[in-house]
Amino acid sequence: MFLEDACTKILDNLWEGAYLLDEDRTIVYWNRGAEIITGYTQKEVVGRHCRDNILVHIGEDGRELCKEICPALISLRKGVTKQNKAYLQHKKGYRVGVKIKTFPVYIQDKKYVLELFQESYDDYFVLNHFEKLAQSSLLDPLTGLPNRRYLLTKLEENINLFKRYNFSFGVIFLDIDNFKLINDTYGHGAGDEVLKVLGKTLQNLARKGDVFGRFGGEEFLGLVIVKGLKELQLVANRLRVIVEHSKAFYQDKVLRFTISVGATLVSPEDTSESIVERADRLMYLAKKEGKNRVVVG
């Protein structure tokens, strides 16, 4: 009993999120770190099954981990340690990038799986960077993302780096599908909540060196470091899938939404205007082909 109490006290004081699953994959423990990262309290989670897909983990390849390749289940059945990167769903609907580690533990001869997870971006760097942008009026006030002015300045810098040092990057242009319908059906307050959830998700999905911002209205622009079209396709499609599995809340409504995405690589003759126009055309092609899809070119 002393050992169990000591272990619980240690886990409760970790920065990382931690939760314990029994052999039926019922959550029997949920620490304070997990509450902070996910927004879900211990009372809301303990006693529920992992397979209820509360956090709806999405892997880097866009697959739902809990339905297809659940790391906790693999650790439970094979007795091995698994490490993954994933994007979990916060209680407020947006996505959070996390690093996950699952491994089996034995307590009083019973087998459990412990999952540890932590946010996968440099929190201090992100907050410090965004504070500076806010002070320079370069943040969009609704979404908290960089605004059009900052994006175009950063794009110009990236093009110059490409022409001088062959610094390859891609531009992702995305637009929320049926956004006018959301506003017309539920009101502009609902549309604002969708924009805020998408903004938070994009901020959390950005890898080191990537920048996402609000370009205007329901349009967003991403500048992503990639080596070629194949990697750009993977990045853009992962983004599409993760947004598809996000949600916004407005009054008593749960709002699901999707995005159409156009993505293109920088080329030697590009200007900031030409590459944005090309990505925009590809995005409209994605709309024309049925929405909720990616077109790369």
Salt bridges, closest charged atoms under 4 A:
ASP24 OD2 - HIS49 NE2 2.87
ASP24 OD1 - ARG51 NH2 3.54
GLU35 OE1 - ARG32 NH1 3.11
GLU44 OE2 - LYS91 NZ 2.67
ASP61 OD2 - ARG63 NE 2.82
GLU64 OE2 - LYS67 NZ 3.84
GLU64 OE2 - HIS245 NE2 2.98
GLU68 OE1 - ARG63 NH1 3.64
GLU115 OE2 - HIS57 NE2 3.62
ASP140 OD1 - ARG214 NH1 3.29
GLU157 OE1 - LYS154 NZ 3.91
ASP175 OD1 - LYS287 NZ 2.64
ASP177 OD1 - LYS287 NZ 2.89
ASP184 OD2 - LYS180 NZ 2.71
GLU193 OE2 - LYS196 NZ 2.89
ASP210 OD2 - ARG207 NE 2.64
GLU231 OE2 - ARG207 NH1 3.51
GLU244 OE1 - ARG240 NH1 3.36
ASP252 OD1 - LYS253 NZ 3.09
ASP270 OD2 - ARG278 NH2 2.72
